[in-house]
Amino acid sequence: MSTNDNSRQTDRRKFLGSIATGAAALGISTVAAPLQTFAGNNLPPMDDGGVEDAVAWMNKIKGTHKVVFDATQPHGVFPFAWPRVFLLTNGAVGVPEKDCGVMVVLRHDAIPYAMDSALWTKYNFGEVFHAPDPTTNEEKAKKNPFWKPAPGTFKFPGIGEVQIGINELQQAGVMFCVCNAAITVYSAAVAQGMGKDAAEVKKDWEAGLLPGIQIVPSGVWALGRAQQKGCAYIFAG
């Protein structure tokens, strides 16, 4: 192995080690210990996340006014409210939805929002990812609160009802993608904590992705490509 290869392996171990440290600090005990194992030599296998499909999907971004929202963790309603605010305020100044290109990248601790409620229950995503449910005020959500919410679920003072469900945003043309790297690492960590096979858990998570959500090689890959496509970067927090 070359010096450069050794350097890349060392950098990756340091990166995964830092994730483990952060998870431990946040109290994600079910994930922290497996990640510390992966920070050594036993790294989980990771495919390219369907790069060809991801590139084709990325080429669908449209509009004159384009933005990409970077969702890294559960930040209340913000990862879903800001895309709607972008559309509403552009509409208020005469820019129709068809002239707006909006992308949301779900990465790191925000990846469970890309998955259906059955997986939230099965793998206790509310606990693992410290994801509250703003619709019930529970500290640990038992379902995906942003998939097909009931009408009137989300209301903002001074504005009233806002449609910020993922399905509602998709109907308005908002594009959602999810990080394959994060799915790979977290599914393997959760699998180890539950005594399950990592490949089977990852397969289960992929099968439970919501309709219309694209897997990309990594969230940071998607953010870079989106900006190359002319999208302005906005942190979704």
N, C-alpha and C positions, 0 to 999 in steps of 0.2 A: 504494500500500500504506500502511495506517495505521501510526501509531507503535507500536500494540500488536502488529500483525503483524510489524513489524521486530524488536520485542523478542522475540517468540516464536521467530523465525528465529535470532536471535542466541543465545538460550538453547539452542536445539536444537544449533546448531553447537558451542557450548561443551561441551554434554553429550557429543556424539559425539567431540569432541576429547579429552575426559577419558577416554573409553573407549579411544581409540587410545593415549593415554599409558599407561594401565594395562596394556593388552595388550603394549605394548613393554617395560614394566617386568617383566612376567611371562615375556617371551621368546617371545610368540606372534608371531613375525616374519611368518608368512604372512597374518596378519590385520591387524597394526598399520598397515602402509602403506596398504592400501585404506581403512581407517577414517579415516586422516588426510585422504584425498581427500574422503570423504563429509562430513568436518567443515567443508568449504568449501561452495560453493553447489550442487555436484552431489549432492544427497541422494537416496538410493534411494526409489522410490515405496513407500508403505505403505498397505495397505487397512485396514479396520476390524477385521480378524481374526474376521469372522463374529459380530458382537456379539449378534445376535438368538439364535443358537444358544448362544453363551456364557452369555447371561442365562438361557435355559431350562435349561441344564446346571447353572448355579449354584443354581437354585431346587430342585435335587434333594438338596441337603445336608439331612441328617436328623439326628435324635437329640437327646437332652437335653444330652449332653456333646459339644461341637463344638470342633474345633481346626483351624487351617490352618498347615501347615509351609512355611516359606519357604526353598526350595533355590536358592541363587544360584550355586553352583559345586560341583565334585566335592569333597565333604568325606568321603572314605572311604565307610563304610557308613551314616553318620548320616542322610542324607535318607530312607533306607529303613528303618533300624533304629528310629528314634524313633516312626514311626507304629505299628510292631508293638509297641513297648514301651508305647505309650499304650493299645492294645487289650488287651494282656496284663495290665497292672496294673489297668485298669478291671475286667477279668474277675475278677481276684483279689479285688476288693472287692465283687463281686456285680453289676457292671454289664455286661450282655450287649452283644455287638457291635452289635445292632440299635438300642441306645440311644446309640451313639457315632457322631458325624459327623466323618470325618477327610478332609481335603483336603491334597494336596501340590501346590505351585506350582513348576514347573520353569522357571526364568528365568535370564537372563544366561548364565554359563558352564555351567549345569546342563542346558541344553536338549538336548544329545545323548542324554541318558537317555530322552527321549521317542521316540527313533528306533531302527529295527531295526539289527541288526548289519551288514547289507549296506552301510548308509550309513557306519558306523564304518570299514569297510574302504575303501570307495570314496573318502571324503573325509578319511581319516586323523584322525578325531575325537580319538583319544587324544593326538595331537600338538597339534592345534589348541587343544583345550580343557584340555590338561595333565591328562588323566583317566587315572589308573592303573587297573589291574585287580586288585582285592583277591582274586580267585579264583586268580590265577597269580603275583601279586607283580610283574608287569611294570609298569614306570613309565608306559608308554603302551599303554592297552588297544587291542586289535584288534577287539573286539566289545563289545556292550552287556552288561556283567557282571551286570546286574540284571534281565534279561529271560529267563525260564524257566531259572533256574539248576538244576543237577542236585540231587536230594535230598541233604541233608547238606552242601551247599556252605558254608553259613554257620553257624558255631557260636560261642557266647559262653561264656567261662569261667564256671562256676557255674550256667549255664542249659542249655547243650547246643545242639542244633540249633534255629535260628530261621528261619522262613519270611519272608524279606524281599525276595524277587523281586517285581518290579512286578506280574506276573500273580498271584502269591500274595496280595499285598496287595489287589489289585482284587477277588479272590474273597472277601476279608473285608470288602468294602464301601468300601475306601479309594478316593477320587476323585483322579485326576491331571489336571493341565492344563499347557499349555506356552505360553510367551510368543510371540505373533506378532511383536511389535516386535523381539525378539532374533533370531528366525528370519529376519526381513527383513534386518536389518543384517548378521548373520554370514554368511548365505548369499550376500549380495551381495559381501561382503569376500572370502570364500573363492572365489567365482566369478571375481573380478578376479585373484586370485592364481594361479588355474589357467587363466586365459585363456578362461573360459566365460561364457555368457550368464547374467546374474543371475536373470532370471525363470525360466529353465529349471532352474537349481540350486534355487531356492526351491520350485518345483513338485515337484522330485525329493524334497526333504526332507519336504514335506507328504505326498507319496505314501508315504513310508517311516515315517510316524508309527505307533506301536504301537496295537493295537486298544484302544478305550476311552479314549484320551487326547484331551482336548478342547483345541482351540486357543482362546485368549482374546486379546483385543486387546493386552494387555500383562500381565506378571506383577504389576506394582504395581496395575493395575486389578483383577485377581483378588483380590489381598490385601485391597484396600479393600472390595470387594463381600463377600468372605467374612466380614470382621469386622462388616459391616452385618447379615449373616445370623446373627450371634451366635457366630462362631468366635473362640476365643482365638488370638492370634498366638504362634507358636513358631519361632525361627530354627533351621533344620535344619543345624546345624554343631556 
